[in-house]
Amino acid sequence: FWCRPATAPALAVVAGFALAHRRRDLLVGGTAALVVVCAWIIYNLMVYGTPLGTYVSLSAVGPDTLVSYPRRLLGHLFAPNRGMFVFSPVLLLTVVPLIRHLWHGRKEPWLAMLAWAALAAILVRGFFYGWFGGHCYGSRYSLDCAAFMLLGAAPFFARQLERPVRAL
């Protein structure tokens, strides 16, 4: 994979931002992504006989998906053995700056884009039956949204650290 399917909503947010603000970048990035996706589909058709391969399947979406959504999302965020905020508590520090970016998106739209992308990447995790990431240690599924969260919060922390007394 060039990215996890669960990252698609976050990438859609980035593409929407590029469409609104940087059309040339969208054309270049979209063309490159299209080449990769077409190669992936061709490979899956040749090897597995289906365009999405065996990794992506709607069979995991069952009748209890909406009922189980809150439990799965909270598990992804706070479970003792897999929770994103348990294994990466520094990400808790990004919540306040990202909320600020959501409310003040007109001032710095690229920061709002990162905040929306992080939110999309987090919220989609609750729909997956395997929210826990298999038999591994830590929250490997949170790596997709951690980049958006940290990049989005970086300017906020840079401003805070310019005034050391305020940062403490």
C-alpha positions in Angstrom: 0.0 0.0 0.0 1.0 3.6 -0.6 -1.2 4.4 2.4 -3.7 2.7 4.6 -7.3 2.9 3.4 -8.2 4.5 6.7 -6.0 7.5 5.7 -8.2 8.2 2.6 -10.5 10.7 4.4 -7.4 12.6 5.7 -6.0 12.6 2.1 -9.3 13.8 0.8 -9.1 16.8 3.2 -5.6 17.6 1.9 -6.8 17.2 -1.7 -9.7 19.6 -1.0 -7.3 22.1 0.4 -5.1 21.8 -2.6 -8.1 22.2 -4.9 -9.1 25.4 -3.2 -5.7 26.9 -2.7 -3.0 25.1 -4.8 -4.5 23.7 -7.9 -1.1 23.1 -9.6 0.1 21.0 -6.6 -3.2 19.0 -6.7 -2.6 18.3 -10.4 1.0 17.0 -9.8 0.1 15.1 -6.7 -3.1 13.7 -8.1 -1.3 12.5 -11.2 1.3 10.7 -9.1 -1.3 9.2 -6.9 -3.4 8.1 -9.9 -0.3 6.3 -11.3 0.3 4.5 -8.0 -3.4 3.6 -7.5 -3.7 2.2 -11.1 -0.6 0.1 -10.6 -2.0 -1.2 -7.3 -5.3 -2.1 -8.9 -3.6 -3.8 -11.8 -1.4 -5.8 -9.4 -4.5 -6.8 -7.4 -6.4 -7.9 -10.4 -3.5 -10.0 -11.7 -2.7 -11.6 -8.3 -6.0 -11.8 -6.5 -8.6 -11.3 -9.2 -10.2 -8.4 -7.5 -9.3 -4.7 -7.8 -9.0 -4.1 -4.0 -7.1 -7.2 -3.2 -7.6 -9.0 0.1 -6.7 -6.2 2.5 -9.7 -3.9 1.8 -13.1 -5.4 2.3 -16.5 -4.2 3.2 -17.2 -7.5 4.9 -15.7 -6.1 8.1 -18.6 -3.6 8.2 -21.3 -5.5 9.9 -24.7 -4.7 11.5 -23.0 -3.7 14.8 -20.7 -1.2 13.2 -22.5 1.9 14.3 -23.3 0.5 17.7 -19.7 -0.5 18.3 -18.3 2.8 16.9 -17.9 4.6 20.3 -16.3 1.6 21.9 -13.8 1.2 19.0 -13.0 4.8 18.8 -12.4 5.1 22.5 -10.3 1.9 22.4 -8.2 3.4 19.6 -7.6 6.5 21.6 -7.4 5.3 25.2 -7.0 1.5 25.5 -4.2 0.5 27.8 -2.4 -1.7 25.3 -3.2 0.1 22.1 -4.4 3.6 22.8 -3.0 6.4 20.8 -2.9 8.8 23.8 -1.5 6.1 26.1 1.5 5.2 23.9 2.0 8.8 22.6 0.9 11.1 25.4 2.7 14.0 23.6 -0.2 13.9 21.2 -2.5 15.1 24.0 -0.6 18.4 23.8 -1.7 18.8 20.2 -5.4 18.7 20.9 -5.7 22.4 22.0 -3.7 23.9 19.1 -5.7 21.8 16.6 -9.0 22.9 18.1 -7.8 26.5 17.8 -6.9 25.9 14.1 -10.4 24.5 13.5 -12.0 27.7 14.8 -9.5 30.1 13.3 -9.1 28.5 10.0 -9.3 31.6 7.9 -6.1 33.1 9.4 -3.9 30.1 8.5 -5.9 27.8 6.3 -3.0 25.2 5.9 -3.1 24.7 9.7 -6.9 24.2 9.6 -6.3 21.7 6.8 -3.9 19.7 9.0 -6.4 19.9 11.9 -9.3 18.6 9.7 -7.1 15.9 8.3 -6.1 14.7 11.8 -9.7 14.7 12.9 -10.8 12.7 9.8 -8.0 10.2 10.4 -9.0 9.8 14.0 -12.7 9.5 13.5 -12.5 6.9 10.8 -10.7 4.5 13.1 -13.9 3.8 15.0 -15.4 2.1 12.0 -12.8 -0.7 11.8 -13.4 -4.0 13.4 -9.6 -4.4 13.9 -9.1 -1.0 15.5 -6.5 -2.5 17.8 -4.1 -3.2 15.0 -3.6 -6.9 15.3 -1.0 -8.6 17.5 1.5 -5.8 18.0 2.7 -3.6 20.7 1.5 0.0 20.7 -0.8 2.0 18.6 0.5 1.5 15.1 -2.8 2.7 13.5 -2.4 6.1 15.1 0.8 6.8 13.1 -1.3 8.0 10.2 -2.9 10.9 12.1 0.0 11.6 14.4 1.9 13.3 11.6 -1.0 15.6 10.9 -1.4 16.4 14.6 2.3 17.1 15.2 2.8 19.2 12.1 -0.4 21.1 12.8 0.6 21.9 16.4 4.3 22.7 15.7 3.7 26.5 14.9 1.7 26.9 18.1 4.5 25.4 20.2 7.1 27.4 18.3 5.3 30.6 19.3 5.0 29.4 22.9 8.6 28.6 23.1 9.6 32.1 21.9 8.5 33.3 25.3 10.0 30.8 27.7 8.2 32.2 30.8 4.9 31.7 29.1 5.8 28.2 27.9 6.4 27.1 31.5 
